[in-house]
Amino acid sequence: MRPAFVRLGLALAGAALAAACTTATTDDEEDDTGLGEQAVSSLDPSSAPATAITEPAALRQLEKMGFGFGHHFDQPDDATADKLATTKAWSSIAAAMDANLDELQRNDRELKVGMAASHRLFDRRWLRSSRSRFELVAVTNRIDRAAASGGCGETRFVYRLAYADPREGATSRMPMTVAVVHSQLPRDGETGCAPSMNRWLSLGGSGATLADAAAKGPLSGLDEFVTLETNLQAVRWPSSVRKDMGGEAQYMLNVWERTADGGMTAKPLDNTPDIPAITADPAKRAALVKWVKDNVYGIDHGTATLPAELSAKTVYSHGPRGFARLVNQPFSQLLDESDLRTVAYGNLTHVKSARGLVRKLDQESCQGCHQNRAMAGFHVLGNEDDRGTNSKLNRLAVGTSPHFNEELAWRMRLVRAVANGADAAKLEEARPFAEHATNDGLAGASCGLGADPSFADWSCMAGLKCADMIGQGTIGVCVTDGAPKPGEACEKDRITTSTNPNQDKVQNLDPGDALCARGTPGGSCSGASGGFPGGACFAICNRMGQLKDRVICGAAPPSGFNECMARGRESFEKCMSPPKLALRQACNVDIPCRDDYVCSYVPGAPAGTGACMPPYFIFQARIDGHD
């Protein structure tokens, strides 16, 4: 019997969409710098080193101070992947990832490396190449992990795969990250975690000053890493192949632990059920239901840990249309509403219903987390610097996801509570839903549509309304109320989703051109078939970087872009030149893009401000075309 939480029938995406276009920005209007001035704020991760260090200058300095990726493998800090491949630890990870890629190919005969393939596979040679390395893109203080990992939580170093491009003398990053996880423990003579958190709180400054303070403070004296976490875009289909979805991508998720012989092996993933094993074994399903009932408080607080015997070791998250797809909701595939009939919700903070409980579980799984207010399956891709690159279009204006940015305020409250003497393992403030880390109700945020008590108070900020984007009736998305704007969704769709992601379908009911034209003379809707999930209102502009009323003049691929990339003889930069200019939704840390879009760099825009674009128009967010 299909679980009650799953509604596989028709899901109307955009039935209430009023998000489209407003009056076009013209070159004789003055620029509106207000959006750019908001780029550094309380949400900006660069302003909160006590929870996350994301400033490129500080990270580059830390790489020179013993915190480069190679250091974790007893190699030089800047070791290239071919040097890493000589180590037992990295070679065993690469071999296991090879096996996963082989399995994907066995299940899809069209899956091959290269632009000539319709279904495109990650080129595993990058894991061992003399041209590739892993750049440090963030260091995070995860005091919120204390209940799961013990001690004072974790210190995480996040690295991203990058390589040199000999055609342009530039560099490009790729859609793969590795998080190196260290236990954060009290030092000799210390009691509790307050001293550790105070070391983080003492951090300040920028660049070398911040790096030096971090190296001498919270990052000094760390033990060897405990685990490695990898997130890799393993598969990508272009929108020309998956027209209804605006493309397709699969992200391979693993956690690796040490073996006795110095290698690494996959370990059970946190709160991520092994769906095939549980489905096939009634005893395991009964154990899952019992665990949920016994751990409702911990699930609400974000501190519960699924037993290893029920957990998967390799899973894939899927995009676009991330959390609307059943494949990214593992607990929804396994639990029925009747399983939770006797659960009491009165003493919980966030979860107030059976539907809320399962949604919270789904979002604490690896698939659900990485497809909730994420950026192309990731939460940290890294802020940009100008070191070694001349690209103006293969760049991000914001290198961290809306979920990451919004959750930092909650993490900071935990840091301060522990610094003031609170028990790190028994923190009072519960982890919020991944899709609703703040109550700001910004554009693109999730909002409650009905009376379900778990979501009833999820509202939108002034000027926005809650629209049912997929017709499920419980959770909507905050969109413009009234005159819609360029870059916002314009297609009226119907989505059907199943446990097999290849069978997920989006039926277009209204191409949205008339909706866009009502707000902007000459406006039209760039649809999913062209790579814009949900559609995006489009209008021509003339001056790159011009900003007005949260609308910006940004770049769009020129005619022949895909053909140019498919030939494989020219770089992304050349294939994008000269770009078309089009009005897009402006974005920064405070004003995030909607799901399935990233905040891309726009030449001439205020610092920290960009344009919302589908990620696969940003070369570094796709696996294909890198030679």
N, C-alpha and C positions, 0 to 999 in steps of 0.2 A: 504494500500500500504506500502511495506517495505521501511523504511527511506533510503534515498540515501547514508547515511554514513555507512550503514550496508552492508557488503558483505558476505552473508551467504554461498555462493558457496564454491568451493574448495580453500583452502588457503595453499599454498606450504610452509611448514616450513623447511627450511634448503636446499632449492634448490641451494643456492649459498654458502653453508657451506664448508669452508675449514678448520674448526676448529677441530683439532684432536690431534695428538701426535708428539712429537719430540724425539730426541735420549734419551734413558733411562738414568737415573742417577745411577751410580754404586758406591759401597761403597769405591772404591779406589780413587774417585774424591774428591777434597776439597769442603767443604761446601761453598756456596755463601751466605755471611751474608748481602749482600746489601739490600735485601728485608726487612730483620728484622730491619735494621737501619732506614728504612723509616717509621716504624710503628708509631712513634710519629712525627706529622707534623702539617701543617696548617689545615688539615682536621680533626685531632684527636679531638673529643669532649672534652676529658680530658684536652686539652690545652686551652679551651675557656670557662672558668666558667662564663663569662659575658653573654653567651647565654645558656649554659647548664652545670650543674654539674653532671657528670657521674662517678666520681672516687669512687669505692666501699668504701674505707676507710673513705672518707668524708661523704658519705651517711649513713654509719653505725653510725657515730658520730651524725649526724643530727637526726637520729631516737631516740637517747637517749636524745635529747634536745627539745622534744616537737613536732617533725615532723614525728613521726611514724603514721601508718595508723589509729590505734585505737584512736589517739588524735582527729581526725575529727568527731568521734562518741561519744565523752566524755567517752572514755575507755582508759586504759593504752596504751602507745605507741605501745607495742608489743602484743597487744590483739590478741588472736586466733579467728578463725572465729565463734566458738561457742559463745564467748562473744559478738562478733559483732551482732550475730543473735538475741540477747536479745534487741537490739535497734530497734526503730520504723523505722529509716532510712534504715539500712542495711536489715532488715527483709522484708521490702517492695520491695527493689531491688531484693532480692533473690526470692521472690514470683513471681515477674514479669518475671524473667528469667526462673523460673520453667514453667510458662505458655508458654513461647516461645519454650522451650524444648519439652513440651507436644505437641505443634502444629507440630513441626518437626516430632515427632514420629507418629502422626496421618497421616501424609503425606508419611511416609515410614515405613512399618511394619517390615522391617528388621533392623531397627535402635534400638540398645540396648546398654547398658553399658557393657563393658568388652571385653577382647581379643577373646572370643569365637564367638562374633558377626562379621558378615561380614561388616556391617555398624555400626560404633561405635559412641556412644553418650557420651558427657561429663557427668561425674558422679556428679550430683548436690549436693551430700553430702559434697563435698569439700567446698561449700559455707557456711557450718555450722559446720565444723569439728573442734574438739579440737586439731587436728594435723596440721591444716593449718593456715597460716597467710599471710599477704601481706607485702612484702619487698620493701623498697624504692630503686628504680633503677635509678631515674633521677629527677632532678629539672630543669625546663626550664623557661627562660625569653622569653615570647611571645609578645614582643613589636609589632610584625607584626599583632597582633590581635586587635590593638587599634581601627581601623576603625569599626570593627564588634562589639566589646564589650565595647568600650568607655574607658575613662581614659587613662592609660598608658599601655594598653594591659592586659596581664594575667601572673600570676605566676602559673605554673603547677607542681604538685608533682605526679610522675608516680610510681605506685606500681605494683608488680607482685606477683601472687599467688605462694606460696611455701609450702613445707611440710617436715616433718621429716620421714625418711625411717627406720623403726626399724630393717629391715633385714640386713642393712649394717651400721647402725649408722650414716648414711649420710643424706644429704638433697637433694631434687630435686625441681626445679621450674617447673611450668606448663604454658601452653599457654593461659594465661589470664592476662590482665593488667587493672588497674583502674587509670585514671588520675583525680586527684582532682584539680579543677580549681578555683583559687582565682582572683578577680579583683585586678589589680595593680593601685593604685590611688595616686595622690599627697598627701603628708602629710600636716598637719596643717601648715599654713604659707608659703607653697610652691606654686609657680606658674609654671604651665606646668610640663612636664615630664623629663626635663633635670636632676634634682636632683636624681630622681629614677634611670635613666640609669647610672648616674655617680656612684651610689652605686654599681651597678652590675660591672661596669668597674674597680672599686677599688679592686675587689676580686683577690686573688692570693694565692700561696702556695698550700698545699695539706693536706690530712688527717684532723686531728683535727684543724689545723690552718685555712684551708679553711672553714671547717664547722663552726667554731666560728665566722669568718668574715661574712659568709653568714647569720648566725642566728642573729647577731647584726646589719647587714646591710640590704640588700634588702628583707630578709625574716621576719624582725621584724615588728610587728604591723599590720600584714595582717588581714583583716576582715574574717568572716566566709566564707567557700567555697560557690561558686555560683552554680556550677554543678559538677556532676561526669560523666566521660566518661568510658564506659566499652567496651572491645574488648575481645572476648572469642572464642577460637576454639571449636565450638559446636559439630561438626561432623567430623569424619575422616574415610575414606575408605582406606585400605592398597593397595599397588600396585598390590597385587595378585588378588584383586577384580576389580580395575580400571587400567588394565594393559596398556591401550593405553595412559593414562594421566600420569602414574607413581604415581597413588594415587589420592585422592580427599579430600579436606578439605573445610569446611564452617565456616566462622567467623561471629559471632553475634555482631552487632554494635549498641550501644545505648548511648544516653545522658540522664541523670537524673537530675531533678530539685526538689526543696523542695515543699512540700504541706503544707497547713495551720496546719495540725494536726501533723507535725513533720516527716511525711513519705517522700518518694521520688516517683516520677512518670516520665515516659518517656516523653521527650519533642521533638519537631521537630528537626531533624538533619540538620546541616548547609549544604546548597547547595546540598541536596540529595532529588530528586523529588520522590513523591509517584506515582510510575508508574501505578499500577492498577487504582487508583482514576483518574489520568489524562487521561489515555487511555479510561476510561469509560465515561468521561464528556467532551464534545467538548468545553464547556465554560472554563474549567480549562486548556485545552490544548491551547486555544487561549490566556489565561492569561499568560501561560508559554512563548509562543512565544513573546508576548508583553514585558514581563519582560526581556527576553534576548536582544531584540532590544533596549530597553531603558537603558540597563546597560552594554553595550559592553565595555566601558572604565573600569568600575569596575571589570568586568570579567577578562579583560586583566591584571589589576593590582592586582587581588586577593582580592578585598575589597567588592565586591558585595555580598549580602545576599538574597537568595531565600525566598520569602514570606512563612510564616509558613503554610498557608492554602494549599500550593502546596507541602509541605515537608513530607517525611516519618518519622516514629518514630522508626521503627526497620527495618534494612536491613542486608543482608549477603553478604560478599565478598567471592569469590571462588578462589581456587588455586588447582593445579598448572596452568601454562599458563595464569597467572592472567589477564593482560590487553589485551591479545589477545582474551579474551572471552567476548561476548556481555553482559553477566550478570553483568560484572563490568563496563559497559558503559551505565549508566542510561539515559543520555541525548541523546545518539545515538539511543536509542530505541524510543525516543519521537519526535525528530526533523528531519525534512526533509530539504535538501539543498535549496529547493524552499522557505522555511520559512525565509531564511536569505539573499535572493537575493539583498535586498536594503541596507544591512549593509555596512557602510564605514569603512575601516580599516587603512586609511592613517595616523591617529594620534596615533596609538597603538604601544606598544613596542614589544610584543611577537606574538600577534595574527595578521595574515596578510591574512587570508582566512576563508571561511565558515568551512572548515574541521578543521582548526586550532582552531577556536572558539569553536566548539563542543568538540574537544579533550581537550581543556583547561577546559571546563565545566565538562567533565567526570572526569578529574583528580582532580577537586576541590570537587567532591562528596566523600562521605565516602568510598564507594566501590572502586572507581577509585584510590583514594589516597592510600589506604591500599594494593593495588595490583600494585603499581608502584615503582620500585626499592626498594621494601620492603624485609623483611625477614620473611617468613612464615606468611604473613598477618599482620605483626607488623612493627613499625619503632623503637621502643625501647623495647628490651628484657632485657637489663642490662648487664653491664660488670661483669666479674666474680672475686670473691675473694676466699680465701681458708677457710673461716670461716665455720666450721661444715660440711665439705665435704671431702671425700677421693676419689671422682671420678676423673678419668683422661680422660674419654671419653664422659661423659655427660656434656660437657662444650663448651662454645663459645669463640673463640679468639677475636671476635669483636661483641659487644652486641648492636650495633646500625646499622640502615640500611644505604645503600648507599645514599638514598634520604636524610635522616636525616643528615648524615655527610656532604654531599655536600651543603645542604641548609644553614648550619651554617655560611658560609662566607657571604651570603646575609643577614642573620639576624644580623650578627655583624656590617655590614655597616649601617643597620637601627639603631642599638643601638648607634653607634657613631654619626650618623646624629642627632638623638634626643638629645643626650648629648650636642651637639653643638648648640641646639636651634631650630631644625626643629620641625614642628607640627606633633605629633605622628599620628594624624588621617588623615594627608594629605601627606604621604611620597611619594617622587617622584619615587623611584626605584620600579618597578613593580615586583610582585612575579613571579619567573620563572615557567616554566612547571615543574611538579613534577618529570618527567623523565629526565629533562635536566636542573638541577640547576646550573651546571657549563658548561664551554665550553672545558673541558679537553679532552673529547672524549675517555675516558678509555674503556677498554674491558668490554663489557656488556652494555655500554651506548647506548641510542637511537641515531639514525642518520637519516638524510634525504636522501631518495633514488631518488626523482624526483624533479620536478620544483615547487612544492607547496611552495609558499613564506614563509609560517609559519615555515617550516622545512629545507629550502634550505641550510642554513648556519650551520646546525648541522653536523659537520664533525668528523672524527676519528683522533686520534693522530697517529704520525708516527709509522709504523709497523703494523697498523691495517687497515682494510677495512670495508666498510658498506655492510652488507649482508642482504638479504631479508629472514628473519627467518620464516615468516608466509605467504608469497606470497601476501601481501596486496598492495605492490607497492609504498607506501608512506613513511613508517617508517621502517628502518632496525635496525640492532644491530651491534656494533663494534666488529669484531672478528679478529683473527690473519690473517695477509696477508703473505702468504708464508708458511714456515715450521710450521705446527700446533703443538700444545702442548698437553700433557696429561691433562685430566680433562675437556677439551673443548668439545663442542657439536659435535656429530658425526652422529646422525640419520637424515635421510631425511624423512620428514613427510608431511602429508597433513591434515590440520585442518578444520573441519566444526563446526561452533558455532551458537547457537540460543539463544532465550530468556529463554529457559529451559535448565539450566546447565547440567541436566542429559542426555540431547540429544547431548551435545558436543562430538565430536569424533576426534581422532587423528589416521590417517592411516599411518602406517610405509611403506615407499617406498623403503628404503635402510637401512639395519641394521647397516651399518657403520663400520663393522669389517675391510674391505679392506682399508678404508680411514685411520683408525688408524694404521694398520700394515704398511702402506707406510712410516709413520714417525718413528715408533718404532718397532724394530724386536720383534715379539711375541705379539704386541699390539692388543687389541680388543676393542669393544664398549660395555660398560655396558648400557643397554637400559632402556627405560621407564618401560618395564614389570618387571624389577628388582628394580624399584624405582628411576630411574635417568631420569627425564624429559628432552627430547631432546637428551638423550644419553650422555655419558661421556667416553672419551678414557681412557683405563685401561691398565696398565702394572705392573708387579710384581716389588717390590723393597725389600730391605733387612734391612734397618736401619731407624727406626721411627724417624721422625724429620729432616732427611737430606734434605737440601735445595739447589737447583741448577737451575739457569735460570728460576725462577718463577715457578718451579715445586717442589713439596715436597712429601716425603714419609709419607703417613698418614694411618689411620686405616680404615678398611672396615669390615662389619659384617661377622663373620665366618659362615660356613655351619651350618644350623640348628638354626640360630638366631631367626627367626620368630616362629618356633615351640617351642623353649625354652621360649620365651616371652608369647606365647599363653597358656602355662601350668600354668603360674601365680604363680609359686612356688619359682622362683629365680629372683634376681634383674637384672636390665639392665646391670650392670657392669659384673655380672657373665655370662649372656647370650652373652656378647660381648667378652668374654675371651676364648682363646687367639684370638685377632683380626687378620684378614688377613692384609697384608701390600700391599699398592698399590700406584702408583704415582698419585697425584692429582694436580689440579691447586692451587698454593699458593696464599694467600690473606692476606691483612691487611687493615687498614683504608684507605690507599691511593689506594690500588689495590683491588677493591671490586670483589665479585663473580657476576656471571650473575644471571638473574632472576631465581627464584625457587631453589637457592642454598644459603647456609649460610656459614660463615667463622668459621669452627669448630676448637676447640683446638687440638693441636698435641703435645704430650709429647716430649720434647727434641728440639722443634723448638724455634727460637728466640722469645723473648717476643713480644706479639702483632701480631705474624704471625701464620696463621693456614692453613687449607686445605678446599677448597670448597666442600661441601657435601650437598645432599638434606636434608632439615631440619628434615624430619621424621626419619632419622637415628640418630638424636640427641634426646635422651629420653625426655628432658625437652620441646621439641617443638611439642610433640604429646600428646593427651589426654588419649590414651589407654595404659594399662599396669601399671598404678599407682594404688596401692592398699593401 
